[in-house]
Amino acid sequence: MIPVLYAAVAAVCFAPASSTLASHTTPLAPPTAEAGRGAIGRAPDAIPDSAYQRLFDEGRTMSEFLDAAKARKEQWAANYARGVVADAVLTRARSAPGPWKLLVVAVDGCSDSVNTVPYIARLAEQMMGVELRIIDSNVGRAVMDAHRTPDGRGATPTVVLLDANYQERGCWVERPAELRDWMIDNKGKVKDNELFEHKMAWYDEDVGAKTLLDIATMFESAGKGDVKC
């Protein structure tokens, strides 16, 4: 059953497929070829500020997302409940004066979303002047396409850090850097079900720590005037 499960999860997490959470806003048009070059070397103005503002304003809060979730509902609730932000990580994130907004493209059935977004929400809750909104992969397809993984995929979750004027100041895609690099290095070397099993075991052991460190580093860079994507 695990290979079948892996295939189903991959379809949800890797591609902008239909979410089990119904869309409640208008999808953003895909970016132009010039604008959507991916997370590495991506044009910083790939998505207009006005589009980011519309998406954010119509997104769900974490509480609303949890209430609406159908797939992995218990896992979402459990990860959100056990989310703890280390003091050192919180200090780094708070070093960036806000206000800030986190726009998150996430899917309730995605194994990467459920193992990262609840912890990111916990961090946002402990920072003054930080708001978080979640949109699904249909609505946020252009955001995903403009922030591709190193191996060229649009993926969930995709997190975009916006300033008070909805200008992009950072991004974070799919999974923590340590896990991402391991998955890329081992793709094709081990079976898909083994990749998935390793990923899930890694998440269970990490309990959001590396995700939170990545996000705090993104905030810290933004506070210094840099864009970390």
C-alpha positions in Angstrom: 0.0 0.0 0.0 2.9 2.4 0.6 3.8 2.9 -3.1 0.2 3.7 -3.9 0.1 6.1 -1.0 3.3 7.8 -2.2 1.9 8.2 -5.7 -1.3 9.8 -4.3 0.7 12.2 -2.0 3.1 13.1 -4.8 0.2 14.1 -7.0 -1.2 16.4 -4.3 2.0 18.0 -3.2 4.0 18.3 -6.4 1.5 19.6 -8.9 -1.1 22.4 -8.7 -3.9 19.8 -8.7 -7.4 20.3 -7.2 -7.4 20.6 -3.5 -9.8 18.8 -1.2 -10.4 22.2 0.3 -12.8 24.1 -2.0 -11.4 27.2 -3.6 -13.1 30.4 -2.4 -11.3 33.0 -4.5 -10.4 33.6 -8.2 -7.2 31.8 -9.4 -4.3 34.1 -10.3 -3.3 33.9 -13.9 0.0 32.0 -14.6 3.1 34.3 -14.8 4.7 35.0 -18.1 7.7 33.0 -19.2 9.9 36.0 -18.2 8.4 36.3 -14.8 8.3 32.6 -13.7 12.0 31.5 -13.8 11.8 29.5 -10.5 13.0 30.1 -7.0 16.6 30.3 -8.0 17.2 33.4 -10.2 13.6 34.3 -10.1 12.5 37.8 -11.0 11.5 39.5 -7.8 8.5 41.1 -9.4 7.1 37.8 -10.8 3.7 38.4 -9.1 2.3 42.0 -8.9 1.8 43.4 -5.5 -1.9 44.0 -6.2 -2.3 40.3 -7.0 -0.6 39.3 -3.8 -2.9 41.6 -1.8 -6.0 40.1 -3.4 -4.8 36.6 -2.7 -3.9 37.4 0.9 -7.1 39.2 1.6 -9.2 36.3 0.4 -7.1 33.6 2.1 -8.0 31.6 5.1 -6.6 32.0 8.6 -5.0 28.9 10.1 -8.1 28.4 12.3 -10.3 28.5 9.2 -8.1 26.2 7.3 -8.1 23.6 10.2 -11.9 23.8 10.4 -12.2 23.2 6.6 -9.6 20.5 6.2 -10.9 17.1 5.2 -7.7 15.1 4.4 -5.2 14.5 7.2 -7.4 16.4 9.6 -6.2 14.7 12.8 -2.5 15.1 11.7 -3.1 18.8 11.0 -4.6 19.3 14.5 -1.9 17.2 16.2 1.0 19.1 14.6 -0.6 22.4 15.3 -1.2 21.5 18.9 2.4 20.3 19.5 4.1 23.2 17.7 6.8 24.8 19.9 9.1 27.6 18.7 12.6 27.6 20.3 13.5 30.9 21.9 16.6 31.3 19.8 14.6 30.8 16.6 11.9 33.2 17.8 14.5 35.8 18.6 16.0 35.6 15.1 12.6 35.9 13.5 11.6 38.9 15.7 14.8 40.7 14.7 13.1 41.8 11.5 10.8 44.8 12.2 7.4 44.3 10.6 4.6 44.4 9.8 4.8 41.2 7.7 2.4 38.9 6.0 2.9 35.2 5.2 1.0 34.0 2.1 0.9 30.2 2.1 -0.1 27.9 -0.7 -1.0 24.6 0.9 -3.1 21.5 0.4 -4.7 19.6 3.3 -3.8 16.2 1.8 -0.1 17.1 1.2 2.3 15.4 3.5 4.8 18.3 3.3 2.1 20.9 4.0 0.8 19.1 7.1 4.3 18.7 8.5 5.4 22.3 8.0 2.5 24.8 7.9 1.2 24.2 11.4 4.6 25.1 12.8 5.0 28.1 10.6 1.6 29.3 11.9 2.8 28.9 15.5 5.8 31.1 14.7 3.6 33.7 13.1 1.3 33.7 16.2 4.2 34.6 18.5 5.4 37.6 16.4 3.8 41.0 16.6 2.6 42.4 13.4 2.7 39.1 11.4 -0.4 37.8 9.7 -0.7 34.5 7.9 -3.2 33.4 5.3 -3.6 30.2 3.4 -4.8 29.6 -0.2 -5.1 26.3 -2.1 -3.1 25.2 -5.1 -5.7 26.1 -7.6 -5.9 29.7 -6.5 -2.2 29.9 -5.9 -1.0 28.1 -9.0 0.9 31.2 -10.4 2.6 31.7 -7.0 3.8 28.1 -7.1 4.9 28.4 -10.7 6.9 31.5 -9.9 8.7 29.8 -7.0 9.7 26.4 -8.2 11.8 23.8 -6.4 15.4 23.4 -7.3 14.4 20.5 -9.5 11.8 22.6 -11.4 8.5 21.8 -9.8 5.7 24.0 -8.5 5.0 22.5 -5.1 3.0 22.8 -1.9 3.6 24.4 0.5 4.9 27.5 -1.0 5.4 30.4 1.5 5.9 34.0 0.4 6.9 36.7 2.8 5.3 40.1 2.0 5.9 43.5 3.6 3.2 46.0 4.5 2.9 47.0 0.8 2.6 43.4 -0.3 6.0 43.4 -1.9 7.8 40.1 -1.9 10.6 39.9 0.6 11.3 36.2 0.7 10.0 32.8 0.0 10.2 29.2 1.2 9.2 26.2 -0.9 8.0 22.7 0.0 10.3 21.4 2.8 13.3 22.2 4.9 16.6 22.6 3.1 18.2 19.6 4.8 15.4 17.2 3.9 15.0 18.8 0.4 18.7 18.2 -0.4 18.5 14.6 0.8 15.4 13.9 -1.3 17.0 15.4 -4.4 20.3 13.5 -3.9 18.5 10.2 -3.4 15.8 10.4 -6.0 16.3 7.6 -8.4 18.8 5.9 -6.1 16.2 4.4 -3.8 12.6 3.3 -4.3 9.8 5.9 -4.1 8.2 4.2 -1.1 11.6 4.4 0.7 11.9 8.1 -0.1 8.5 8.7 1.3 9.1 6.6 4.4 12.4 8.4 5.1 10.6 11.8 4.6 7.9 11.0 7.1 10.3 9.6 9.7 12.4 12.7 9.3 9.4 15.0 9.9 8.3 13.0 12.9 11.8 13.3 14.5 12.3 17.0 13.6 8.9 18.2 14.9 9.1 21.4 12.8 12.5 22.6 14.1 14.3 22.8 10.8 11.2 24.4 9.1 11.1 27.1 11.8 14.8 27.8 11.5 14.4 28.2 7.7 11.5 30.6 8.1 13.3 32.6 10.9 16.3 32.9 8.6 14.0 34.2 5.8 12.6 36.9 8.2 16.1 37.8 9.4 17.3 38.3 5.8 14.3 40.4 5.0 15.0 42.6 8.1 18.5 43.2 6.6 17.1 44.2 3.3 17.9 40.9 1.6 15.4 38.6 -0.2 16.0 34.9 0.7 14.3 32.5 -1.7 
